[in-house]
Amino acid sequence: LLELEATRYENDVTYITTDRYGLRFALNEPEIPTYEQQSSIKSRLSTVESALASKNWTRISSVIDVDSFVTFYIMSEFTKQVDFSFSSTRFYFKNNKLYAGPGWDYDLAMGNVGPRIYDAYILYNNDGVGTKTGNSWEGLWSANMKWFERLLLVPEFKAAVKARFAEVAPIIINIFEANELGESQIDKMLSEDGASFARNYEVWDITKDDVSDALAVARTPDATFEENVEYLRTWLKNRYAYLNGVFSAY
């Protein structure tokens, strides 16, 4: 189990850096790898990156699990998970193929992003040609990770993304609005747990910011819980519309 970790260092963690694209992974499992295990993992990653560099679909699909990479990319791009290109992004080997996932670390995602993130990650709020649009639901972000950057140069992968996105569109839409799948997931959660949410904000000030400026990477919340829910709902709706336009053109 590999975790992309570009800069963080911990003494009790083993790190492996790929030769071709220089991606640095923390080895989550095994936690204490042997020298032989480290060599084997590094060699298998080299094989994967060589296949990606070739842009040859037969080679690529022989070393990665295409379905997991496609679904993981769509999930990460839809939520616009800020850490995707440098941290908390996992992959694992199974049956001699590399799989993408599981997803992790979505606190800074879905529009919950403050000014410091916009300053640090210029492409997060970008129209694709270097101009900031002011709309955080626009622009591709997960495509900046080297492996997916290479995959999106391959027509077969783009076609798979287009097909899968169309397939899961009802599930994605049902997150923020009712459709053929029934009540939206946001409204369902509000119905089931709304009273608990209300009690929480009777005790805690939703607008209180206890985070120092050095770490203030989250969005400044609106005054009420309801306003923040609507912000999330609107953001997800706009994000879906944006990606639907992008992926349908693939």
Backbone hydrogen bonds, N-H to C=O, Kabsch-Sander energy under -0.5 kcal/mol:
donor,donor_aa,acceptor,acceptor_aa,energy
2,L,91,F,-3.4
3,E,26,A,-2.6
4,L,2,L,-0.5
4,L,89,T,-3.2
5,E,24,R,-3.0
6,A,86,F,-2.9
13,V,10,E,-1.6
16,I,25,F,-2.7
18,T,23,L,-2.6
22,G,18,T,-0.7
25,F,16,I,-3.3
25,F,23,L,-0.6
26,A,3,E,-3.3
27,L,14,T,-2.9
28,N,1,L,-2.3
28,N,26,A,-1.0
29,E,1,L,-1.3
38,Q,34,T,-2.3
39,S,35,Y,-2.4
40,S,36,E,-2.3
41,I,37,Q,-2.6
42,K,38,Q,-2.4
43,S,39,S,-2.1
44,R,40,S,-2.3
45,L,41,I,-2.4
46,S,42,K,-1.9
47,T,43,S,-1.8
48,V,44,R,-2.0
49,E,45,L,-2.6
50,S,46,S,-2.2
51,A,47,T,-1.9
52,L,48,V,-2.4
53,A,49,E,-2.4
54,S,50,S,-1.3
55,K,51,A,-0.9
55,K,52,L,-0.7
56,N,51,A,-0.7
57,W,55,K,-0.7
60,I,56,N,-2.7
61,S,57,W,-2.9
62,S,58,T,-0.7
62,S,59,R,-0.6
63,V,59,R,-0.6
63,V,60,I,-1.6
64,I,60,I,-1.6
65,D,98,L,-2.7
66,V,64,I,-1.0
69,F,65,D,-1.9
70,V,66,V,-2.7
71,T,67,D,-2.5
72,F,68,S,-2.5
73,Y,69,F,-2.0
74,I,70,V,-2.3
75,M,71,T,-2.6
76,S,72,F,-2.3
77,E,73,Y,-2.9
78,F,74,I,-2.8
79,T,75,M,-1.9
80,K,76,S,-0.9
81,Q,76,S,-1.5
82,V,80,K,-0.5
82,V,108,L,-2.3
84,F,81,Q,-1.6
85,S,82,V,-0.5
86,F,83,D,-2.1
87,S,83,D,-2.7
88,S,4,L,-0.7
89,T,4,L,-0.6
90,R,88,S,-0.5
90,R,102,P,-0.5
91,F,2,L,-2.1
92,Y,99,Y,-2.1
94,K,97,K,-2.7
97,K,94,K,-1.7
98,L,63,V,-2.3
99,Y,92,Y,-3.6
99,Y,97,K,-0.5
101,G,90,R,-2.9
109,A,107,D,-1.0
110,M,79,T,-3.5
112,N,109,A,-2.1
113,V,111,G,-2.0
114,G,217,V,-3.6
116,R,216,A,-0.6
117,I,114,G,-1.0
118,Y,114,G,-1.4
119,D,115,P,-2.2
120,A,116,R,-2.2
121,Y,117,I,-3.3
122,I,120,A,-0.6
124,Y,121,Y,-2.0
125,N,122,I,-1.0
126,N,123,L,-0.8
127,D,131,T,-2.0
132,K,130,G,-0.5
136,S,134,G,-0.6
138,E,135,N,-1.7
144,N,141,W,-2.0
145,M,142,S,-1.5
148,F,145,M,-0.5
149,E,145,M,-2.7
150,R,146,K,-2.0
151,L,147,W,-2.3
152,L,148,F,-2.2
153,L,150,R,-1.6
154,V,151,L,-2.0
157,F,154,V,-0.7
158,K,154,V,-2.0
159,A,155,P,-2.4
160,A,156,E,-1.7
161,V,157,F,-2.3
162,K,158,K,-2.5
163,A,159,A,-2.3
164,R,160,A,-2.5
165,F,161,V,-2.6
166,A,162,K,-1.8
167,E,163,A,-1.8
168,V,164,R,-2.4
169,A,165,F,-0.7
171,I,168,V,-0.6
172,I,168,V,-2.3
173,I,169,A,-3.0
174,N,170,P,-2.0
175,I,172,I,-1.4
176,F,172,I,-0.6
176,F,173,I,-1.1
177,E,173,I,-2.1
179,N,182,G,-1.7
182,G,179,N,-2.5
185,Q,174,N,-2.6
186,I,175,I,-1.8
188,K,184,S,-2.5
189,M,185,Q,-2.2
190,L,186,I,-2.1
191,S,187,D,-2.4
192,E,188,K,-2.2
193,D,189,M,-2.8
194,G,190,L,-1.8
197,F,193,D,-2.2
198,A,194,G,-2.5
199,R,195,A,-2.1
200,N,196,S,-2.1
201,Y,197,F,-1.8
202,E,198,A,-0.6
202,E,199,R,-0.8
203,V,199,R,-0.8
203,V,200,N,-0.9
204,W,200,N,-2.5
206,I,204,W,-0.6
208,K,205,D,-1.3
210,D,208,K,-0.6
215,L,212,S,-1.5
216,A,212,S,-0.7
216,A,213,D,-0.5
217,V,215,L,-2.3
228,N,224,T,-1.6
229,V,225,F,-2.2
230,E,226,E,-2.1
231,Y,227,E,-1.9
232,L,228,N,-2.2
233,R,229,V,-2.6
234,T,230,E,-2.6
235,W,231,Y,-2.6
236,L,232,L,-2.6
237,K,233,R,-2.1
238,N,234,T,-2.5
239,R,235,W,-2.6
240,Y,236,L,-2.4
241,A,237,K,-2.1
242,Y,238,N,-2.3
243,L,239,R,-2.7
244,N,240,Y,-2.8
245,G,241,A,-1.6
246,V,242,Y,-1.8
247,F,243,L,-3.4
248,S,244,N,-1.8
249,A,246,V,-0.8
250,Y,247,F,-1.5
